[in-house]
Amino acid sequence: APVGSRFLGVITQSMSQEFEATRLSGMRIRLAALAIFSLIVWSSHALLYEEFIFPDRAYATPYRLAQLVHCVGLLWLASRRKWEIRAVERGAVFLIAGLMPIHGLAMLVVRDEVVVPFLLTMEWSQPVVALAMLMSFSSASVLFGVTWSVGVAVVLLRPGFDADLTDHAVLALVYGVVALSIRNHHQLRIREFLTRHE
């Protein structure tokens, strides 16, 4: 059941639909906000700082096109009013996690001075994204797993980069704590919902 199997005995179908509709409304708004914010940031980078990021425009163009497709995809998902929350969430995870390998490929060719800021931004922004998007525990775990794997790959594959994974051990712990917090928060929201309907 979408709202969690632990509460099957007390949540009716109509209550489940109401709870999921509330989640869907919030997620759609946040997806649209994420898309617009990302589009503004990435557009400013492309227009104002591209020559300081990529040594060759041939690398930058496909990267920026992928980001544009990503933002359009998020906006399209945000417009799906009649979709179930699970379908919208899966689509969001596919788009957000799917962009991580593209970020990783870009970090293999960007200028040396921007590798660390790019890597840190990619890795440490995902907990904020997962929390803001009201993701479930499983969706957040997928996003964190993909992001962490891409980050490790960048550290190991980037020419001349220090292959020290100590920071990623800490990051894995942080991701785990955030994922558990998301699960607990979701269960708390269900309890609060049930309390209002007693």
C-alpha positions in Angstrom: 0.0 0.0 0.0 1.3 3.5 -0.8 1.0 4.8 2.7 2.9 2.0 4.3 2.1 -1.6 5.2 2.4 -1.1 8.9 -0.8 1.0 8.9 -2.9 -1.3 6.6 -5.3 -2.2 9.4 -6.4 1.3 10.1 -6.3 3.2 6.8 -9.3 2.8 4.5 -9.0 3.2 0.7 -10.5 6.7 0.8 -8.2 7.7 3.5 -5.2 6.4 1.6 -6.3 8.3 -1.5 -6.6 11.5 0.5 -3.2 11.1 2.1 -1.5 10.3 -1.2 -3.3 13.2 -2.9 -1.8 15.5 -0.3 1.7 14.2 -0.9 1.2 14.5 -4.7 0.2 18.1 -4.5 3.2 19.0 -2.4 5.6 17.0 -4.6 4.3 18.5 -7.8 4.9 22.1 -6.5 8.4 21.2 -5.3 9.3 19.5 -8.6 8.3 22.6 -10.5 10.3 24.8 -8.1 13.4 22.5 -8.4 13.1 22.6 -12.2 12.9 26.4 -12.3 15.7 27.0 -9.8 18.0 24.5 -11.6 17.2 26.1 -15.0 18.1 29.6 -13.6 21.4 28.4 -12.0 22.5 26.2 -14.9 21.6 28.9 -17.5 23.6 31.5 -15.6 26.6 29.1 -15.6 26.3 28.5 -19.3 26.0 32.1 -20.2 28.4 33.7 -17.8 31.0 31.2 -16.7 31.2 28.4 -19.3 34.8 29.2 -20.4 35.9 29.0 -16.8 34.3 25.6 -16.4 34.9 23.6 -19.6 38.1 23.8 -21.6 36.2 23.0 -24.8 32.6 23.9 -25.8 32.3 20.5 -27.4 32.1 19.1 -23.8 29.7 21.8 -22.6 27.0 21.6 -25.2 25.8 18.0 -24.6 26.0 18.6 -20.9 23.8 21.7 -21.0 21.4 20.0 -23.3 21.1 17.1 -20.8 20.3 19.6 -18.1 17.7 21.3 -20.2 16.0 18.0 -20.9 16.2 17.3 -17.2 14.4 20.5 -16.3 11.7 20.1 -19.0 11.1 16.5 -17.7 10.6 17.8 -14.1 8.2 20.4 -15.3 6.3 17.8 -17.3 6.1 15.6 -14.3 4.9 18.5 -12.1 2.0 18.9 -14.5 0.7 15.3 -14.1 -2.3 16.0 -11.9 -4.0 12.7 -12.4 -1.0 10.4 -11.9 -0.5 8.4 -8.8 2.1 9.6 -6.4 4.2 6.5 -7.0 4.4 7.2 -10.7 5.4 10.8 -10.2 7.9 9.9 -7.6 9.5 7.2 -9.7 9.7 9.6 -12.6 11.4 12.2 -10.4 13.9 9.7 -9.1 14.6 8.5 -12.6 15.3 12.1 -13.8 17.3 13.3 -10.8 19.3 10.1 -10.2 19.7 9.8 -14.0 21.4 13.1 -14.2 24.1 12.1 -11.7 26.2 10.0 -14.2 26.0 12.9 -16.6 27.4 15.2 -13.9 30.1 12.6 -13.3 31.1 12.5 -17.0 31.3 16.3 -17.0 33.5 16.3 -13.9 36.0 14.1 -15.7 36.6 16.9 -18.3 36.0 20.2 -16.5 38.9 22.4 -15.5 40.9 21.3 -12.4 39.9 24.3 -10.3 36.1 23.5 -10.5 36.2 19.8 -9.9 36.0 19.9 -6.1 33.2 22.5 -6.0 31.2 20.6 -8.6 31.7 17.3 -6.7 30.7 18.7 -3.3 27.7 20.4 -4.8 26.5 17.3 -6.5 26.9 15.0 -3.4 25.8 17.3 -0.6 22.8 18.8 -2.3 21.0 15.5 -2.7 19.8 15.2 0.9 18.3 18.6 0.5 16.6 17.5 -2.8 15.3 14.3 -1.2 13.8 16.2 1.8 12.4 19.0 -0.3 10.8 16.6 -2.8 9.1 14.6 0.0 10.7 11.4 -1.3 10.0 8.1 0.3 12.8 6.1 2.0 13.2 3.8 -1.0 13.4 6.6 -3.5 15.9 8.6 -1.4 18.0 5.5 -1.0 18.2 5.0 -4.8 19.2 8.7 -5.3 21.8 8.5 -2.5 23.2 5.2 -3.8 23.6 6.5 -7.4 25.0 9.8 -6.3 27.5 8.2 -4.0 28.6 5.7 -6.6 29.1 8.5 -9.2 31.1 10.5 -6.7 33.4 7.6 -5.9 33.9 6.9 -9.7 34.9 10.6 -10.2 37.5 10.4 -7.4 38.9 7.2 -8.8 38.8 8.1 -12.5 39.6 11.8 -12.6 43.2 12.2 -13.9 45.5 13.5 -11.2 42.8 13.5 -8.5 43.6 12.2 -5.0 41.9 8.8 -4.7 41.2 9.2 -1.0 37.7 7.9 -0.2 37.7 8.8 3.5 35.2 11.7 2.8 32.9 9.3 1.0 32.8 7.0 4.0 31.5 9.9 6.0 29.1 10.8 3.2 27.7 7.3 3.2 27.0 7.6 6.9 25.3 11.0 6.4 23.2 9.5 3.6 22.2 6.6 5.8 21.1 9.0 8.6 19.1 11.2 6.3 17.4 8.2 4.7 16.3 6.9 8.1 15.1 10.3 9.0 13.0 10.4 5.9 11.5 7.0 6.8 10.7 8.1 10.3 9.2 11.4 9.1 7.0 9.6 6.6 5.7 7.3 9.4 5.1 10.4 11.6 3.0 12.1 8.9 0.9 8.9 8.6 0.3 8.9 12.3 -0.6 12.5 12.3 -3.0 11.9 9.4 -4.6 9.0 11.3 -5.0 11.2 14.4 -6.9 13.8 12.5 -9.3 11.2 11.2 -10.1 9.5 14.5 
